[in-house]
Amino acid sequence: DHLVEFFILLLSSLLGMFLMISSGNLLMFYLSLELATIPVAALANFDLDKKRSSEAAIKMILSSAFSSGVMLFGISLMYGMAGTLRWEELSMGLTLSPLSIVAFIFFLSAFAFKLSVVPFHFWTADVYEGAPMPVVSFLSVISKGAVAFVFITVLYRVFPLFQPVWYYFVVFLSMATMLTGNLFAIRQQNLKRFLAFSSI
């Protein structure tokens, strides 16, 4: 049932990911990130006769809205300091000041939500468990890969001056995420929750 709607949502999410990867502007990046995320939340609710699927979609929408708000706050701080939204001009306009570090932390936290990085991973297992299996496969590979690619691009193109700050953040979060994800994956009995913790 609803096969046409399924493919429309899937292609909309893919279009958002393509636009996100090729964006060179923070506003375009934010809009394409939303275009990539909102259809996936609708796809998570595609088992229409199951209550757990609706719960998964609600959890994904709420966590996505929270992370989007955090990212918008970081973007507004960066725009206020640099006066531009273009990545190349931002890297020249931002200085290593306490306010710009706060803006960077907000921006990094929003990426951590999208990538399910510890301690921002709590939504992942419940969403994966309630979503249909094809959507779980799509979420665990395609969406994470696109966001990881953009995250690395943003770190090196927008925040090269902040490398002494973000290097330690990324190392610490990576270690905590790998350790927590693997320890929780070992004790899972549900295949979808296992996939969720292995994609964290």
C-alpha positions in Angstrom: 0.0 0.0 0.0 1.0 3.7 -0.6 3.9 2.7 -2.8 3.9 6.0 -4.8 4.0 8.0 -1.6 6.9 5.8 -0.3 9.0 6.5 -3.4 8.1 10.2 -3.4 9.3 10.6 0.2 12.4 8.5 -0.5 13.4 10.6 -3.5 12.7 13.8 -1.6 15.0 12.7 1.1 17.7 11.8 -1.4 17.3 15.2 -3.1 17.8 16.9 0.2 21.0 14.9 0.8 22.4 15.7 -2.7 21.6 19.4 -2.1 23.2 19.2 1.4 26.4 17.7 0.1 26.8 20.3 -2.7 25.8 23.4 -0.6 28.3 26.2 0.0 26.0 28.3 2.1 24.7 27.8 5.6 21.1 28.7 4.8 21.0 26.3 1.8 22.7 23.6 4.0 20.0 24.0 6.7 17.1 23.9 4.2 18.5 20.8 2.5 19.1 19.1 5.8 15.4 19.6 6.7 14.4 18.3 3.3 16.5 15.2 3.9 15.2 14.7 7.5 11.4 15.4 7.4 10.5 12.8 4.7 12.5 10.1 6.6 10.3 10.9 9.7 7.2 10.2 7.5 8.8 7.0 6.2 9.4 5.9 9.8 5.6 6.0 10.2 4.9 3.8 7.2 3.7 0.8 9.2 0.4 2.6 9.5 -1.3 -0.2 11.5 1.4 -0.3 14.2 1.4 2.0 17.1 5.2 1.6 17.6 5.8 3.0 14.1 3.8 6.2 14.9 5.8 6.5 18.1 9.1 6.2 16.2 8.0 9.0 13.8 7.0 11.3 16.7 10.4 10.7 18.5 12.3 11.4 15.3 10.3 14.6 14.5 10.8 15.9 18.1 14.6 15.1 18.2 15.0 16.5 14.7 13.2 19.7 15.7 15.3 20.1 18.8 18.6 19.6 16.9 17.4 21.9 14.1 16.7 24.6 16.7 20.2 24.1 18.3 21.8 24.4 14.8 19.8 27.5 13.9 21.0 29.1 17.1 24.6 28.3 16.2 24.1 29.6 12.7 22.6 32.9 13.9 25.6 33.4 16.3 28.0 32.8 13.4 26.1 35.1 11.1 26.1 37.8 13.8 29.9 37.5 14.1 30.9 37.1 10.5 28.1 38.9 8.7 27.9 36.2 6.0 26.5 32.8 5.4 28.9 31.6 2.7 31.4 29.0 4.0 34.6 30.5 2.5 33.7 34.0 3.9 32.7 32.5 7.3 36.1 30.8 7.7 37.8 34.3 7.2 35.2 36.2 9.4 35.3 33.9 12.5 37.9 34.5 15.1 38.8 32.2 18.0 36.8 34.0 20.6 34.6 32.6 23.4 31.4 33.5 21.6 32.5 31.8 18.3 33.5 28.7 20.3 30.0 28.6 21.8 28.5 28.9 18.3 30.7 26.1 17.2 29.6 23.9 20.1 25.9 24.4 19.2 26.7 23.6 15.6 28.6 20.5 16.6 25.8 19.3 18.9 23.3 19.5 16.1 25.5 17.4 13.9 25.9 14.9 16.8 22.1 14.6 17.0 21.9 13.8 13.2 24.8 11.3 13.4 23.6 9.7 16.7 26.8 10.5 18.5 26.9 9.7 22.2 25.3 11.4 24.3 22.8 12.5 21.6 21.9 9.0 20.5 18.9 8.2 22.7 16.3 8.6 19.8 18.0 6.1 17.5 17.1 2.7 18.9 13.4 3.5 19.4 13.1 5.0 15.9 14.9 2.1 14.3 12.7 -0.4 16.2 9.4 1.2 15.1 10.3 2.0 11.5 9.9 -0.5 8.6 13.0 -2.5 7.7 13.7 -0.8 4.4 13.6 2.6 6.1 15.9 1.3 8.9 18.5 0.2 6.2 18.2 3.6 4.5 18.6 5.5 7.8 21.6 3.5 9.0 23.6 3.9 5.8 22.6 6.7 3.4 21.5 9.4 5.8 24.4 8.8 8.2 26.9 8.8 5.3 25.6 12.1 3.9 25.7 13.9 7.2 29.2 12.5 8.0 30.5 13.7 4.6 29.0 17.2 5.2 30.3 17.3 8.8 33.9 16.7 7.6 33.5 19.2 4.9 32.2 21.9 7.3 35.0 21.2 9.8 37.8 21.8 7.2 36.1 24.5 5.2 34.4 26.7 7.8 36.4 25.9 11.0 40.0 25.4 10.0 41.0 28.0 12.6 39.2 26.0 15.3 41.2 22.8 14.8 42.8 22.9 18.2 39.2 23.0 19.7 37.4 20.5 17.5 40.1 18.0 17.2 39.7 17.0 20.9 35.9 17.2 20.7 35.9 14.8 17.8 38.4 12.4 19.4 36.5 12.3 22.7 33.0 11.9 21.1 34.3 9.2 18.7 35.8 7.2 21.5 32.7 7.5 23.7 30.4 6.7 20.8 32.2 3.6 19.6 32.5 2.2 23.2 28.9 2.9 24.1 27.4 1.8 20.8 29.3 -1.6 20.8 28.6 -2.3 24.5 24.8 -1.7 24.0 24.8 -3.7 20.7 26.2 -6.8 22.4 23.2 -7.2 24.7 20.4 -6.6 22.0 17.9 -9.3 21.2 16.1 -7.3 18.6 17.7 -7.1 15.1 16.5 -3.5 14.5 17.9 -2.3 17.8 21.1 -4.1 17.1 21.3 -2.2 13.8 20.6 1.0 15.6 23.4 0.6 18.2 25.8 -0.6 15.5 25.1 2.5 13.5 25.7 4.8 16.4 
